[in-house]
Amino acid sequence: MLSYKPEAVLFDLDGTLLDTAPDFVRVVNQQLRLHNMESADPERIRETVSNGAKALINLAFGLDEGDEYFTSRHSELLELYEQSIADETVFFPGIDLFLKELEHQSIPWGIVTNKPSRFTLPLLDKLQLSERCSVTICPDDVSKRKPDPEPLFLACERISCAPDRTIYVGDHIRDIEAGQQAGMTTIAARYGYIDKPERIADWKADFVIDHGNELTEWLKALS
C-alpha cells in the first residue's frame, strides 16, 4: 500500500462502505410479489445494486427506459426502499474498524456516491454516520456524476485536502476512473458488487483489497 499518510480517505457508498444489498434484495422481491411475479436471484440483485435502481428494474421486470411501465415501476421501487431504508444494511467486514482508526488518527473520511441525497442522507442518519462523516457528495451536488471527477474535486474542496494526497475506494470501474481523473490514489474493493464477468484487473486501480482489515493494517503500519 502507500508509503505516506493520506490527508483524507473517500469512499463510494453502496458496495464499498456499506452492504446495502440485503435491503435491495428484500425490496426488489417485495415489489415482484406485488405484481404476482417470482422472486429474483439474490446474487443477481447484489451484483446489480451498484448500477442503481433503474438497472434493478431492468433485472427484475426486463423493462428498459422508455417502456410503458418502466417509470411507474422505478418510482414504486424507490418508494418501497425509502420506507425501510437501512433495515438490513451493515458495514462490510473491517470497514467500521478502519473508520475508527482514521478518526483516531484525525484523518477525515467522506463519501462520494451516485446515490441521490434523498436516500443517502437518511441512510447515514439511521446508521449514525452523519456526524462521523466529514463530507458527503451526492449527484444532486454537482453537474456531472462519476465517472466524471467533479464530485471528488468538490469533496476535497469542502474538507480542504489535496486530491493527490487523497485516497478513493470504490467497487465499480466508474469509481476508479473518477479517482484516476482526479489524480487520487485509487483502491478497488473486490468484496463489493462486481458485475460478472468483469475483471477488476482491467480497471488498473493502484491497489485492490478483499477485506476492510487490509486498510486498517496499512494505516497502523504507517503510524
C-alpha positions in Angstrom: 0.0 0.0 0.0 1.0 3.7 0.2 4.1 4.8 2.0 2.6 8.1 3.2 -0.4 9.0 5.4 -3.2 10.4 3.3 -4.8 13.8 4.0 -8.3 12.2 3.6 -10.0 8.9 2.5 -13.1 9.0 0.4 -15.5 6.1 -0.3 -18.1 5.1 -2.7 -21.2 4.1 -0.7 -23.1 1.1 -1.9 -20.8 -1.9 -2.3 -17.8 -0.2 -0.7 -18.6 1.4 2.6 -21.9 -0.2 3.3 -23.5 -3.5 2.3 -26.9 -2.2 1.2 -27.7 -5.2 -1.0 -29.8 -7.1 1.7 -32.3 -4.2 1.7 -32.4 -4.2 -2.1 -32.9 -7.9 -2.3 -35.8 -7.6 0.1 -37.4 -4.6 -1.6 -37.0 -5.9 -5.2 -38.6 -9.2 -4.3 -41.3 -7.4 -2.3 -42.1 -5.5 -5.5 -42.1 -8.6 -7.6 -44.6 -10.2 -5.3 -46.8 -7.2 -5.6 -47.0 -7.9 -9.3 -47.5 -11.7 -8.8 -44.1 -12.5 -10.1 -41.5 -14.9 -8.9 -38.6 -13.7 -6.7 -35.3 -12.8 -8.4 -32.0 -14.4 -7.7 -30.5 -12.6 -4.7 -27.0 -12.8 -6.1 -28.0 -11.2 -9.4 -29.7 -8.4 -7.4 -26.5 -8.0 -5.4 -24.3 -7.7 -8.5 -26.7 -5.1 -9.9 -27.0 -2.7 -6.9 -24.1 -0.5 -7.8 -25.7 0.3 -11.2 -28.7 1.9 -9.5 -32.5 1.4 -9.2 -33.1 1.6 -13.0 -30.8 -1.3 -13.5 -32.7 -3.2 -10.8 -36.0 -2.6 -12.7 -34.4 -3.9 -15.8 -33.2 -7.0 -14.0 -36.5 -7.7 -12.2 -39.0 -6.8 -14.9 -37.0 -6.9 -18.1 -38.0 -3.3 -18.8 -35.9 -0.6 -20.4 -36.3 3.2 -20.0 -39.0 4.2 -22.5 -41.0 1.0 -21.9 -44.6 1.7 -20.9 -44.4 0.6 -17.3 -40.7 1.5 -16.6 -41.3 4.9 -14.9 -44.1 3.6 -12.6 -42.1 0.5 -11.6 -39.0 2.6 -11.0 -40.9 5.1 -8.8 -42.6 2.2 -6.9 -39.2 0.6 -6.1 -37.8 3.8 -4.8 -40.8 4.4 -2.6 -40.6 0.9 -1.2 -36.9 1.3 -0.5 -37.4 4.7 1.2 -40.0 3.2 3.5 -37.5 0.8 5.0 -34.1 2.2 4.3 -31.2 0.6 6.2 -33.3 -2.0 7.9 -30.7 -4.7 6.9 -27.8 -2.5 5.8 -24.5 -3.1 7.6 -20.8 -2.2 7.2 -18.7 -4.5 5.1 -16.4 -6.5 7.4 -13.5 -4.5 8.7 -14.7 -1.1 7.4 -16.0 0.3 10.6 -12.7 -0.6 12.3 -10.9 1.3 9.6 -13.1 4.4 10.0 -12.4 4.3 13.7 -8.7 4.2 13.0 -9.0 7.1 10.6 -10.8 9.0 13.3 -8.2 8.1 15.9 -5.5 9.5 13.7 -7.6 12.6 12.9 -7.8 11.8 9.2 -11.1 13.0 7.7 -13.2 10.5 5.7 -16.1 11.1 3.4 -18.5 9.7 0.9 -18.8 10.4 -2.8 -21.7 8.5 -4.3 -24.1 8.4 -7.3 -26.9 7.6 -4.8 -29.2 10.7 -4.6 -29.3 12.6 -1.3 -32.9 11.7 -0.9 -31.7 8.2 0.1 -28.1 8.8 1.1 -28.7 11.3 3.9 -31.5 9.3 5.7 -29.4 6.2 5.4 -26.4 7.9 7.1 -28.6 9.3 9.7 -30.2 6.0 10.5 -26.7 4.4 10.9 -25.5 7.3 12.9 -22.8 8.1 10.4 -23.7 11.7 9.6 -21.7 13.2 12.4 -18.7 11.0 11.8 -18.5 11.7 8.0 -16.6 14.8 7.1 -18.2 15.3 3.7 -20.9 13.7 1.7 -21.2 14.4 -2.1 -24.3 13.1 -4.0 -25.2 13.7 -7.6 -27.6 16.4 -6.5 -24.5 18.5 -5.5 -22.7 18.5 -8.9 -23.4 19.0 -12.6 -21.6 15.8 -13.6 -21.6 12.5 -11.6 -19.0 9.8 -11.5 -17.1 8.7 -13.6 -16.5 12.5 -14.0 -14.1 13.7 -11.3 -16.2 16.7 -10.4 -17.7 15.1 -7.3 -14.3 14.1 -6.0 -12.9 17.6 -6.5 -15.8 19.1 -4.7 -15.3 16.7 -1.7 -11.7 17.7 -1.5 -12.6 21.4 -1.7 -15.1 21.1 1.2 -12.6 19.4 3.5 -9.5 21.3 2.3 -7.4 18.4 1.2 -5.3 17.9 -1.9 -6.6 15.4 -4.4 -3.2 13.9 -5.0 -2.9 13.2 -1.2 -6.4 11.6 -1.1 -7.5 8.0 -1.4 -10.7 7.0 -3.2 -12.1 3.5 -2.5 -14.8 2.0 -4.8 -16.2 -1.2 -6.2 -17.0 -0.1 -9.7 -14.9 0.9 -12.7 -16.6 4.4 -12.7 -15.2 4.9 -9.2 -11.7 4.1 -10.3 -12.0 6.2 -13.4 -13.2 9.2 -11.4 -10.4 8.8 -8.9 -7.8 8.5 -11.6 -9.0 11.6 -13.4 -8.9 13.5 -10.0 -5.3 12.4 -9.5 -6.1 10.4 -6.4 -4.8 7.0 -5.3 -7.4 4.5 -6.2 -8.3 1.3 -4.3 -10.7 -1.2 -5.8 -12.9 -3.2 -3.3 -13.1 -6.7 -4.7 -15.6 -7.6 -1.9 -18.2 -5.2 -3.4 -20.9 -5.5 -6.0 -18.9 -6.6 -9.0 -20.7 -7.3 -12.3 -19.8 -10.7 -13.7 -17.6 -11.5 -15.7 -16.0 -8.1 -15.1 -12.2 -8.2 -14.3 -11.0 -5.8 -11.6 -7.5 -6.0 -13.0 -8.8 -4.2 -16.1 -9.7 -1.2 -14.0 -6.0 -0.5 -13.3 -6.6 0.7 -9.8 -3.5 1.4 -7.7 -4.5 -1.3 -5.2 -7.1 -4.0 -4.8 -8.4 -5.2 -1.4 -10.5 -8.1 -0.4 -11.3 -7.1 3.2 -11.5 -3.8 5.1 -8.9 -5.1 7.6 -6.3 -4.6 4.9 -6.8 -0.8 5.1 -6.5 -0.8 8.9 -3.4 -2.8 8.9 -1.8 -0.5 6.3 -2.8 2.7 8.2 -1.5 1.3 11.6 1.8 0.4 9.9 2.2 3.9 8.7 1.8 5.3 12.2 
